[in-house]
Amino acid sequence: MRIDLEDFKIMLYLLMFLGGICAGFMNTLAGGGSLLVLPIMILGGIPASIANATNRVAILVQNATAVYKFREKGVLDVKPVIHITIAAIIGSIAGSLTAVKIESHFDKILGFIFILVLIAMFTRSRLKSKQKLILPRWLEFIIFLLVGFYGGFIQAGVGFIFLATLNLIEQYDLIRANALKVFIIMCYTVFALSVFAFSGKIIWLYGLILALGNSIGAFLAVKLALKKGEKLVRIVLVVAVTIACAKLFGLFDLLGIS
């Protein structure tokens, strides 16, 4: 059976749009959505480095949508996190410049990190520490500089890391941590996207199709998060981390899914 090139393109556009909805939902409530859409683009014949860059268009629109909804509902206060947002921006610029030049594989290491992140977050929630952990600002700056570098470099899974860092170090509940996470990622993505755009690594049509799907997913995620509270976020977080780890450890390949 021969598939017409135009039919293939339409199928790819549809898969990217639907994948974008799922990714936007996952990214807003937890993370790992990029691990869903990147394989779709790569399957469509897009080089991994171009897919990584093009995905930033959707990430920017998705997080802008989520920021708007969180602010509208009064759960986003950015003043306390301006310094770590600046750190993440600086780190993301360095990370995206590095990504333009080299490609690297962190799959299994990243999978272990995700598992440790999940364990740490649930351990903290059970301990219910009454004393807030206060770190010096310079140390917070360095931590978010490194997280921002990873976000600029790869992006996939950075939502887990930001969510855990804001929850564990800054000790925000998961709803406010999510609101701040999408704000910080939105800010640094502007700069990362600029680096990739100037390097000519973005396919804008694909990016905009993904962006439409991601923004719908983000809109739905914020509405559900505010309605259902932290319980829903925890459920989505567990599911998202499980799927991400299965992908990173090659389980999908063994099952013939990817």
C-alpha positions in Angstrom: 0.0 0.0 0.0 1.5 3.3 -1.1 0.9 6.4 1.1 0.6 9.7 -0.8 3.0 12.4 0.4 0.2 14.8 1.1 -1.7 12.2 3.1 1.4 11.5 5.1 1.8 15.3 5.8 -1.8 15.6 6.9 -1.4 12.5 9.2 1.8 14.0 10.7 0.1 17.4 11.3 -2.8 15.6 13.0 -0.5 13.5 15.2 1.5 16.6 16.2 -1.7 18.5 17.1 -3.1 15.7 19.2 0.3 15.0 20.7 0.6 18.7 21.5 -2.7 18.6 23.5 -1.4 15.7 25.6 2.0 17.3 25.9 0.6 20.7 27.0 -1.5 19.0 29.6 1.4 16.9 30.9 3.9 19.8 30.9 1.6 22.1 32.8 0.7 19.7 35.5 3.9 17.8 35.8 6.4 17.5 32.9 7.7 15.1 30.3 5.3 16.2 27.5 8.3 16.8 25.2 9.1 13.1 25.4 5.8 12.5 23.7 6.0 15.0 20.8 9.7 14.8 20.0 9.4 11.1 18.9 6.4 12.1 16.7 8.5 14.7 14.9 11.5 12.4 14.6 9.2 9.7 13.2 8.1 12.2 10.6 11.6 12.5 9.3 12.7 15.7 11.3 16.2 15.5 12.6 16.4 15.3 16.4 18.2 18.7 16.8 15.6 20.4 14.6 12.7 18.7 16.5 14.3 19.9 19.8 14.4 23.5 18.6 11.0 23.5 16.9 9.4 22.2 20.1 10.3 25.5 21.8 7.7 27.4 19.8 5.0 25.2 21.4 6.6 25.4 24.8 6.5 29.2 24.7 2.8 29.4 23.7 1.8 26.6 26.1 3.4 28.3 29.1 2.1 31.7 28.2 -1.4 30.2 28.1 -0.8 28.6 31.5 0.6 31.8 33.0 -2.4 33.8 31.9 -4.8 31.3 33.4 -2.9 31.0 36.7 -2.7 34.8 37.0 -6.4 35.1 36.2 -7.2 32.8 39.1 -4.8 34.7 41.5 -2.4 31.8 42.3 0.7 33.3 40.6 3.0 35.8 42.5 6.3 36.2 40.6 8.0 38.7 42.9 9.6 36.2 45.2 11.2 34.3 42.3 12.6 37.1 40.1 16.2 36.2 41.1 15.8 32.5 40.2 14.0 33.4 37.0 17.0 35.5 36.0 19.3 32.6 36.9 17.2 30.2 34.7 17.3 32.6 31.8 21.1 32.9 31.9 21.4 29.1 32.2 19.0 28.5 29.3 20.9 30.8 27.0 24.1 28.9 27.7 22.3 25.6 27.3 20.6 26.5 24.0 24.0 27.8 22.6 25.5 24.4 23.6 22.6 22.5 22.0 23.2 24.3 18.7 26.7 22.9 18.6 26.5 19.5 20.1 24.1 16.6 20.7 24.3 14.3 23.7 22.3 11.4 25.2 21.3 11.5 28.9 18.3 9.1 28.6 19.1 6.6 31.4 20.7 9.1 33.7 17.6 11.4 33.3 15.3 8.5 34.0 17.0 7.8 37.3 16.8 11.6 38.1 13.1 11.5 37.5 12.6 8.6 39.9 14.7 10.2 42.6 12.7 13.5 42.1 9.4 11.7 42.6 10.6 9.8 45.7 12.0 13.1 47.2 8.8 15.0 46.6 6.5 12.3 48.1 8.9 11.9 51.1 8.8 15.6 51.8 4.9 15.6 51.6 4.7 12.8 54.2 7.3 14.5 56.5 5.3 17.8 56.4 8.3 19.8 57.7 7.1 22.8 59.7 10.4 24.6 59.4 11.0 26.2 56.0 14.4 25.4 54.4 16.1 28.7 53.8 19.0 28.7 51.3 21.2 31.7 50.6 20.2 33.5 47.5 23.6 32.8 45.8 23.0 29.1 46.2 19.4 29.3 44.9 20.9 31.3 41.9 23.4 28.5 41.1 20.7 25.7 41.4 18.3 27.4 39.0 21.2 28.4 36.7 21.9 24.7 36.3 18.2 23.8 35.9 17.9 26.6 33.3 21.0 25.2 31.4 19.3 21.9 31.1 16.1 23.5 30.0 17.9 25.4 27.3 19.9 22.4 26.2 17.2 19.7 26.0 13.9 20.9 27.6 12.4 17.3 27.7 11.6 16.6 31.4 12.7 20.0 32.7 9.2 20.4 34.1 9.8 17.6 36.6 13.0 19.2 37.7 11.6 22.6 38.1 8.5 21.3 39.9 10.7 19.3 42.3 13.1 22.2 42.9 10.3 24.7 43.6 8.5 22.2 45.8 11.5 20.9 47.8 13.8 23.9 48.0 11.4 26.8 47.8 8.7 24.7 49.5 5.7 25.8 47.4 2.7 23.5 47.3 2.3 21.8 44.0 -0.4 24.2 42.6 1.8 27.3 43.2 4.9 25.4 42.2 3.3 24.6 38.9 2.2 28.2 38.4 5.8 29.5 39.1 7.2 26.7 37.0 5.3 27.7 33.9 6.2 31.4 34.5 10.0 30.7 34.7 9.9 28.3 31.7 8.0 30.9 29.7 10.6 33.6 30.5 13.7 31.6 29.6 12.1 30.0 26.5 11.9 33.4 24.9 15.7 33.6 24.9 16.2 29.9 24.1 13.8 30.2 21.2 15.7 33.2 19.9 19.0 31.3 19.9 17.5 28.5 17.9 15.6 30.8 15.5 18.8 32.8 14.7 20.5 29.4 14.1 17.9 28.5 11.5 16.9 25.3 13.4 13.1 25.9 13.6 10.4 24.6 11.3 7.8 27.2 12.0 4.8 25.5 10.5 5.4 22.4 12.7 6.1 24.6 15.7 2.8 26.5 15.3 0.8 23.3 14.9 2.3 22.0 18.1 1.7 25.3 19.8 -2.0 25.2 19.1 -2.2 21.7 20.6 0.0 22.6 23.6 -2.0 25.7 24.4 -5.3 23.8 24.5 -3.7 21.1 26.7 -2.3 23.9 29.1 -5.7 25.6 29.2 -7.4 22.3 30.2 -4.6 21.4 32.7 -4.9 24.7 34.6 -8.7 24.5 34.9 -8.5 20.9 36.2 -5.6 21.7 38.6 -7.4 24.6 40.2 -10.6 22.6 40.5 -9.2 19.3 41.7 -6.2 20.6 43.7 -2.9 18.9 44.6 -4.4 15.4 44.5 -4.8 15.6 40.7 -1.3 17.0 40.2 0.2 14.2 42.2 -1.7 11.6 40.1 -0.6 13.2 36.8 2.9 13.5 38.1 3.2 9.8 38.9 1.7 8.8 35.5 4.0 11.3 33.6 7.1 10.2 35.4 6.3 6.5 34.8 5.7 7.1 31.1 8.9 9.3 30.8 11.0 6.6 32.5 9.6 3.8 30.4 10.6 5.9 27.3 14.0 6.8 28.6 14.9 3.2 29.7 13.9 1.8 26.3 10.8 -0.1 27.4 8.9 1.3 24.4 11.5 0.0 22.0 11.3 -3.5 23.6 7.5 -3.4 23.2 7.8 -2.1 19.6 5.8 1.0 20.4 8.4 3.7 19.4 
